Amino acid sequence: MEKLAITVRAARADDALAIARVYVDSWHDTYPAILPAELLRAMNPKGQAQRWRAAILAPGRERILVAECPRDGILGMTSFGAAQDKAVGFDGEIYTLYVAPDFFGKGIGKSLFTAAFGALHGLRFSSCIIWAHARNPARFFYEAMGGRLVAERSRPMMRTQVPEVAFGWPRLSLAEGSTRSRGKVNR
């Protein structure tokens, strides 16, 4: 497995289009047999760039990190903050974690995940949850990172009920053998 020399840093407003490309490309690569085709067709980088730019510029709720390498630019992104459903018993949540499909298996997801845990710790969160589509192959990545299946739900997306599963970390620490959870983020 080739590991890239990447830097994980806080997202800037001018990263919004690159973040949107990673996000949309990941959805188009991962979800064609899982989510309604009309939902995927409606997703485009220009529309998503507006969403990500607004999130980057909004103070507070959601933090966004990117992984980039000098040669290829932004190759992954993650967003996180306070858990949206406190009833599940976790205070922090990773809302999104996406890597450009051509760069799977190169350590980018792990670097982003580790940095998000470090940032959550720095924000005084003590635990973390991440929701994934039940048929998303990334669920095995979360298990490899030490996450345990803690909840299930179904959410409507364009008139289709989509089953989701949650993986939880009662403490902000990753699986034995993975990078330490207090990853450094370049600002």
C-alpha positions in Angstrom: 0.0 0.0 0.0 1.5 3.3 -1.1 1.1 6.0 1.6 1.0 9.6 0.4 2.6 12.5 2.1 -0.5 14.4 3.1 -1.2 17.3 5.4 -4.5 17.5 7.4 -5.6 21.0 8.1 -8.6 23.1 8.9 -10.7 23.9 5.8 -10.7 27.4 4.3 -13.5 29.0 2.3 -11.6 28.6 -1.0 -11.4 24.8 -0.4 -15.2 24.5 -0.8 -15.3 23.4 -4.4 -12.5 20.8 -3.9 -14.3 19.5 -0.8 -17.6 19.3 -2.8 -15.8 17.3 -5.5 -14.5 14.7 -3.0 -18.0 14.6 -1.4 -19.9 14.1 -4.7 -17.4 11.7 -6.2 -17.5 9.6 -3.1 -21.3 9.5 -3.1 -21.4 8.6 -6.8 -18.8 5.9 -6.2 -20.2 4.4 -3.0 -24.0 4.7 -3.2 -25.3 3.8 -6.7 -26.9 0.5 -5.5 -27.8 1.9 -2.1 -29.5 5.3 -2.6 -32.1 6.5 -5.1 -30.6 7.4 -8.5 -32.5 10.7 -8.6 -30.8 11.8 -5.4 -27.3 11.0 -6.8 -28.1 12.7 -10.1 -29.2 15.8 -8.3 -25.8 16.1 -6.5 -23.2 18.2 -8.2 -20.0 20.0 -7.0 -21.3 23.5 -7.7 -24.4 23.0 -5.4 -22.4 21.2 -2.7 -19.7 23.9 -2.8 -22.2 26.4 -1.5 -23.1 24.1 1.4 -19.5 23.5 2.3 -18.5 27.2 2.0 -21.4 28.2 4.3 -20.3 25.5 6.8 -16.7 26.6 6.8 -17.6 30.2 7.3 -20.3 29.6 10.0 -18.8 29.9 13.5 -19.3 27.1 15.9 -21.3 24.0 15.2 -19.4 22.1 12.5 -15.7 21.9 12.1 -14.2 20.7 8.8 -10.7 19.3 8.0 -9.2 18.5 4.7 -6.4 16.1 3.7 -4.2 17.3 0.9 -1.0 16.4 -0.8 1.1 18.8 -2.9 0.8 16.9 -6.2 -3.0 16.1 -6.1 -4.6 18.8 -3.9 -7.5 18.0 -1.6 -8.1 14.2 -1.4 -10.3 13.8 1.6 -12.5 15.7 4.1 -14.2 15.2 7.4 -16.7 17.3 9.4 -17.5 16.9 13.1 -18.9 18.5 16.2 -21.4 17.9 18.9 -23.5 14.8 18.6 -26.8 15.5 16.9 -28.7 12.8 18.9 -27.6 13.0 22.5 -29.9 10.1 23.5 -27.5 7.6 22.0 -25.0 8.5 24.7 -22.1 10.1 22.9 -21.2 13.8 23.1 -19.1 14.1 19.9 -19.9 13.1 16.3 -18.1 12.7 13.0 -20.7 13.8 10.5 -18.8 13.1 7.3 -15.6 11.4 6.3 -14.9 11.0 2.6 -11.8 10.2 0.5 -11.6 10.7 -3.2 -12.3 7.2 -4.7 -9.0 7.0 -6.7 -7.1 7.4 -3.4 -8.7 4.7 -1.2 -6.3 2.6 0.8 -3.5 5.2 1.0 -4.0 6.2 4.7 -6.0 9.3 4.0 -9.2 8.2 5.8 -7.2 7.1 8.9 -5.3 10.4 9.0 -8.5 12.4 8.8 -10.2 10.2 11.4 -7.3 10.5 13.8 -7.1 14.3 13.3 -10.9 14.5 13.9 -10.6 12.6 17.2 -7.7 14.9 18.2 -9.8 18.0 17.4 -12.8 16.6 19.2 -10.6 16.0 22.3 -9.3 19.6 22.0 -12.9 20.8 22.0 -13.5 18.9 25.3 -15.6 16.1 23.9 -15.0 12.7 25.5 -16.7 10.2 23.1 -17.7 9.9 19.5 -20.3 8.4 17.2 -20.5 8.2 13.4 -23.6 7.2 11.4 -23.1 5.2 8.2 -25.5 3.8 5.6 -26.0 0.2 6.7 -24.8 -1.1 3.3 -21.8 1.3 3.0 -18.5 -0.7 2.8 -16.9 2.0 4.9 -18.5 0.4 8.0 -15.7 -2.1 8.0 -13.2 0.8 8.2 -15.0 2.1 11.3 -14.9 -1.4 12.9 -11.1 -1.6 12.1 -10.7 1.8 13.9 -12.2 0.3 17.0 -15.8 1.5 16.6 -18.6 -0.7 18.0 -22.1 -1.0 16.5 -24.2 1.0 19.0 -27.4 1.9 17.2 -29.6 1.6 14.1 -32.1 3.8 12.5 -33.8 4.5 9.2 -34.0 7.9 7.6 -36.1 9.1 4.7 -34.1 10.3 1.6 -36.2 11.3 -1.4 -39.2 9.2 -0.3 -37.0 6.1 0.4 -36.2 4.8 3.9 -32.5 4.3 4.2 -31.2 2.1 7.0 -28.2 3.5 8.9 -26.0 2.1 11.6 -23.9 3.9 14.2 -20.5 3.1 15.4 -19.4 4.5 18.8 -16.2 5.1 20.7 -17.0 5.6 24.4 -13.6 7.2 24.8 -11.7 9.2 22.1 -9.2 6.4 21.4 -8.7 4.3 18.4 -8.2 0.6 17.9 -4.9 -0.8 19.2 -2.3 -0.6 16.4 -3.8 2.4 14.8 -2.4 5.9 15.0 -2.9 7.6 18.3 -6.1 9.5 18.5 -4.6 12.9 19.3 -3.5 13.6 15.8 -2.0 17.0 15.0 -3.9 19.3 12.7 -2.0 22.0 10.8 -3.8 25.3 10.9 
